[in-house]
Amino acid sequence: MKIGKEDFEALIKGEKDISSYIELDTVAGTYSVFGVRTASNPNYLIKAIYEMNEAHLNKKLAVKAVRKLFRSVGLGSLGLFNLLKKSGMDLPPAEFLLLVFKLQHQQGWGAPFELVEQSDKRIVLRTKHTFESEILKDWKMPVCGVHMGWIEGVLMAVTGKTWYCLERKCVANGDDCCEFVADQVEPSWKFKAQAVVKGDSAITEFIEHKPVKGTIKLIDDPVVIMPRFVFSSMMNSLKKTMGELPAGGVNYRAYMDMGKENIEHYKKMGITEPKTLSDMAFTFYSQMGWFRLVKDEWNEEKKEKTITLDNTVESEAFGSTGKNVCYCTAGLLAGIIEGSFGIKVQAREIKCHSKGDEFCVFTISNKAE
């Protein structure tokens, strides 16, 4: 089906709707719009995608995962944008967004959008409801990951810049409409890392895994997947060479240096606030499977921090031993605190899951000069 400038102008003005350009061949099992193969909008499929991600993450991060998926879908709009330009229609980004969502709405993806605000670096859109805010009303929170991702992808495609979209209002959260604020941002390690720390993203969103090539990157940095048995193997090897306590001391020191080096890496991103640095390290190690942070307490009288962890790499690797085993984790915590706050500390494990305790508990205190 051939489509030209006059068709799009008629669509924008409301003189035509998308039904004129839909071709349904039930025998062949094809559904096309503007001659491009597409599909209908089965709500149960989108709900399943959300719930699949929720099972591995949580509701908030499931929305982010769907957002990442549909950001890629939005990038595909570049073809339509270029077609319009060839037809002599050079629409500004905000107007092109409205056209995209008008076409989507006419295929069942929600209500029409209105433009609330626009500038070179900010676009605000509003709609009565989106289809995902209707099917996920029981989530009682902002859920429009599909539309946030679409908005980001479309704007990235047509401007060549990075955009970040926030859903300011959502029908699924009890609001009277769904409202989206898209801002042009500078892509950076710092921006992505801080989003993870704040709980706005998970590190899985920034993992680039190419198993055939044997490479994994996390926010552009090469990383490796390391089995937990490496810790028990490493400790047992050192124990055979020098004894248990000296081996524990070597691991403590090695991982303390690693913790400090990690903080220095964050500082190169321009982050200087000590608590932000330590929170960032705890969040990243937790989401990478080193441990789960249960709680973090500060005793002002003793000037002592108590950190309670679950699923530490050593306690999981060694299992039940009847004694403390988390020398690497203790050193890592000490290095993170030393690097973040610029003080000398010592970390001590006072409870351990391998010893039979519910959690692994560590105290961090100032080191005597």
C-alpha positions in Angstrom: 0.0 0.0 0.0 1.5 3.3 -1.1 1.1 6.2 1.4 2.1 9.8 0.8 2.3 13.2 2.4 -1.4 14.0 1.9 -2.3 10.8 3.8 -0.3 11.8 6.9 -1.6 15.3 6.7 -5.2 13.9 6.7 -4.4 11.7 9.6 -2.9 14.6 11.6 -5.9 16.8 10.9 -8.3 14.0 11.8 -9.8 13.9 8.3 -8.9 10.2 8.1 -8.1 7.5 10.6 -5.9 4.4 10.5 -8.6 2.0 9.5 -8.2 3.2 5.9 -4.7 1.8 5.9 -5.3 -1.6 7.6 -5.1 -4.8 5.6 -6.2 -8.0 7.3 -5.7 -11.3 5.5 -7.2 -14.0 7.7 -6.2 -16.8 5.3 -2.6 -15.7 5.2 -2.7 -14.8 8.9 -1.3 -11.3 8.2 -2.2 -7.9 9.6 -0.6 -4.8 8.0 -0.7 -1.1 8.6 0.6 1.2 5.9 1.8 -2.0 4.2 4.0 -2.9 7.2 3.4 -6.2 8.9 2.3 -5.7 12.5 0.0 -7.4 15.1 -2.9 -6.6 17.3 -2.6 -5.6 20.9 -3.4 -8.6 23.2 -3.5 -7.1 26.7 -2.9 -10.5 28.3 0.5 -10.7 26.5 1.7 -7.3 27.9 0.4 -8.2 31.4 2.4 -11.5 31.1 5.6 -9.6 30.2 5.2 -7.3 33.2 4.5 -10.2 35.6 7.4 -12.3 34.2 9.8 -9.4 35.1 8.1 -8.9 38.5 8.8 -12.5 39.4 12.6 -11.9 39.0 12.7 -8.3 40.2 9.9 -6.4 41.8 7.0 -4.3 40.5 9.0 -1.0 40.2 11.9 -2.7 38.4 9.6 -4.7 36.3 8.2 -1.4 34.9 11.8 -0.4 34.2 12.6 -3.6 32.4 9.5 -3.2 30.1 10.6 0.4 29.6 14.0 -0.8 28.3 12.3 -3.3 25.9 9.9 -0.7 24.4 12.7 1.9 24.2 14.1 -0.3 21.4 10.6 -0.4 19.8 10.5 3.4 19.9 13.9 3.5 18.1 12.2 1.8 15.2 10.1 4.9 14.5 13.1 6.4 12.7 11.9 4.7 9.5 8.5 6.6 9.7 10.3 9.8 10.5 12.6 9.5 7.5 9.6 8.6 5.3 7.9 11.8 6.4 11.0 13.9 5.7 11.2 12.4 2.2 7.6 13.4 1.7 8.4 17.0 2.7 7.1 16.8 6.3 9.8 17.8 8.7 7.9 17.5 12.0 9.5 18.7 15.3 10.1 15.9 17.8 7.0 16.8 19.9 4.7 16.8 16.9 6.2 13.6 15.6 5.5 12.0 19.1 1.9 13.0 18.9 1.6 11.5 15.5 3.1 8.2 16.7 0.8 8.0 19.6 -2.2 9.0 17.5 -1.5 6.0 15.2 -0.9 3.7 18.3 -4.1 4.9 19.9 -6.2 4.1 16.8 -4.8 0.5 17.2 -6.0 0.2 20.7 -2.9 1.3 22.7 -4.7 3.9 24.9 -6.3 7.4 24.7 -5.1 10.3 22.5 -2.2 12.4 23.8 -2.1 16.1 24.3 1.1 18.2 24.3 1.4 20.1 27.6 4.9 21.6 27.2 7.7 21.5 24.7 11.2 22.9 24.4 14.5 21.7 23.0 15.3 19.7 26.1 11.9 19.0 27.7 8.6 17.6 26.4 5.5 17.0 28.6 2.7 14.8 27.3 -0.7 13.8 28.9 -3.4 11.3 28.1 -6.6 10.2 29.8 -5.2 6.7 30.2 -2.8 4.2 28.6 -3.7 0.6 27.9 -1.2 -0.7 30.5 -2.5 1.6 33.2 -5.9 0.0 32.6 -4.8 -3.6 32.6 -2.5 -3.1 35.6 -4.7 -1.0 37.8 -4.3 -3.5 40.7 -0.6 -2.6 40.9 -1.5 0.7 42.5 1.6 2.5 41.2 2.9 4.2 38.0 3.1 1.3 35.5 3.5 2.8 32.0 6.8 1.3 31.1 5.7 0.7 27.6 4.9 4.4 27.0 8.0 5.7 28.9 10.2 3.5 26.8 8.4 4.4 23.6 8.8 8.1 24.3 12.5 7.8 25.1 13.1 5.6 22.0 11.2 7.9 19.6 13.0 11.0 20.9 16.4 9.3 20.8 15.7 8.2 17.2 14.7 11.6 15.8 17.1 13.8 17.8 20.2 11.6 18.2 20.2 12.6 21.9 19.6 10.7 25.0 16.2 11.2 26.7 14.9 10.2 30.1 11.2 9.9 30.7 9.4 10.1 34.0 5.7 9.2 34.6 4.5 12.0 36.8 0.9 10.9 37.0 -0.6 7.5 36.3 -4.2 6.2 36.3 -3.0 2.9 37.9 -1.7 5.0 40.8 -5.1 6.7 41.3 -4.4 9.8 39.3 -6.9 11.4 36.9 -4.6 10.9 33.9 -1.2 9.6 32.8 1.4 12.4 32.4 4.9 12.0 31.1 7.9 14.3 31.4 10.8 13.6 29.0 14.1 15.4 29.5 17.2 15.4 27.4 20.1 14.2 29.5 23.8 13.6 29.1 24.5 9.8 29.0 27.0 9.0 31.7 28.2 6.2 34.0 27.3 8.5 36.9 23.7 9.0 35.8 23.1 5.3 35.3 24.8 4.2 38.5 22.9 6.7 40.6 19.6 5.4 39.1 20.5 1.9 40.4 21.3 3.2 43.9 18.0 5.1 44.1 16.2 2.0 43.0 15.0 3.5 39.7 16.9 0.9 37.8 18.5 -2.5 38.2 22.0 -3.4 37.0 20.5 -6.0 34.7 19.3 -3.0 32.6 22.9 -2.1 31.9 24.4 -5.6 31.3 25.6 -6.3 27.8 26.2 -10.0 27.5 27.6 -11.6 24.4 28.2 -15.2 25.3 29.3 -16.3 21.9 32.1 -13.7 22.0 32.8 -14.4 25.6 32.3 -10.8 26.8 30.1 -9.2 29.5 30.0 -5.5 30.2 28.3 -3.7 33.0 27.7 0.0 32.2 30.5 -0.2 29.6 33.0 -1.8 32.0 34.1 -5.4 31.3 33.1 -7.8 34.1 33.1 -11.6 34.6 30.7 -14.1 36.2 32.6 -15.8 39.1 31.1 -19.0 40.7 30.9 -18.8 44.5 32.9 -22.0 44.8 35.9 -19.9 43.8 35.9 -18.5 47.3 36.0 -21.8 49.0 38.6 -23.1 46.6 40.8 -20.0 47.1 40.5 -20.1 50.9 41.2 -23.9 51.0 44.3 -23.4 48.8 45.7 -20.7 51.0 44.9 -22.6 54.2 46.9 -25.5 52.9 49.9 -23.2 52.3 49.8 -20.9 55.4 47.1 -22.0 57.8 43.5 -20.8 58.3 44.1 -17.5 60.2 46.9 -16.2 58.0 44.9 -17.2 54.9 41.9 -15.2 56.3 44.2 -12.2 56.9 45.5 -12.3 53.3 41.9 -12.5 51.9 40.8 -9.7 54.2 43.6 -7.4 53.0 43.1 -8.3 49.3 39.4 -7.5 49.4 39.9 -4.4 51.5 42.2 -3.1 48.7 39.6 -4.1 46.1 36.8 -2.2 48.0 39.0 0.9 48.0 39.8 0.6 44.3 36.1 0.3 43.6 35.4 3.5 45.4 38.2 5.3 43.5 36.5 4.1 40.3 33.2 5.8 41.4 35.1 9.0 42.3 36.4 9.2 38.8 32.7 9.4 37.7 32.5 12.7 39.7 30.8 11.4 42.8 32.3 12.7 46.0 29.7 12.5 48.7 30.9 9.7 51.1 27.5 8.2 51.9 26.6 8.1 48.2 29.8 6.4 47.4 29.3 3.7 50.0 25.6 3.2 49.2 26.6 2.8 45.5 29.1 0.1 46.3 26.7 -1.8 48.6 24.0 -1.6 46.0 26.2 -2.9 43.2 27.7 -5.7 45.1 24.3 -6.7 46.3 22.7 -6.8 42.9 25.8 -8.7 41.5 25.1 -11.5 44.0 27.8 -10.9 46.6 25.4 -10.5 49.4 22.0 -9.0 50.4 22.1 -6.0 52.6 19.6 -6.5 55.4 20.3 -3.4 57.5 22.9 -0.8 58.2 23.1 0.7 61.7 25.2 3.4 63.3 26.0 3.5 67.1 26.9 7.1 67.8 28.2 6.4 71.3 30.6 3.7 70.2 31.3 5.4 66.8 30.6 2.0 65.3 28.7 0.8 62.2 27.0 -2.6 62.2 26.1 -4.1 58.9 23.9 -7.2 58.6 24.1 -9.3 55.5 22.4 -12.3 54.1 23.6 -14.7 51.3 27.3 -13.7 51.6 29.5 -15.4 49.0 31.6 -17.2 51.6 28.7 -18.5 53.8 26.9 -19.7 50.7 30.1 -21.4 49.3 31.2 -23.0 52.5 27.9 -23.9 54.0 27.7 -25.0 57.6 31.2 -25.0 59.2 30.5 -24.0 62.8 32.7 -20.9 62.5 33.0 -17.5 60.9 34.1 -17.7 57.3 33.5 -14.2 55.7 37.1 -12.8 55.6 36.7 -11.6 52.0 33.4 -9.8 52.8 34.8 -8.2 56.0 37.7 -6.8 54.0 35.5 -5.6 51.2 33.2 -3.7 53.7 36.3 -2.2 55.4 37.7 -1.1 52.0 34.4 0.5 50.9 34.1 2.5 54.2 37.8 3.5 54.2 37.6 4.6 50.5 34.3 6.5 50.9 34.9 8.3 54.2 38.7 8.7 54.1 39.2 7.0 57.5 41.1 4.0 58.7 38.7 1.2 59.9 38.7 -2.4 60.9 35.9 -4.8 60.1 35.0 -7.8 62.3 32.5 -10.6 61.7 30.6 -11.2 64.9 27.9 -13.5 63.5 28.0 -15.8 60.6 25.4 -18.0 58.8 28.0 -20.7 58.4 28.3 -20.8 62.2 24.5 -21.3 62.5 23.5 -17.6 62.9 20.5 -16.3 60.9 22.6 -13.6 59.2 26.3 -12.6 58.8 26.8 -9.5 61.0 29.9 -7.2 60.8 31.1 -4.3 62.9 33.1 -1.5 61.4 35.0 0.6 63.8 37.8 3.2 63.7 41.3 1.6 63.6 43.6 2.5 66.4 46.7 4.4 65.1 
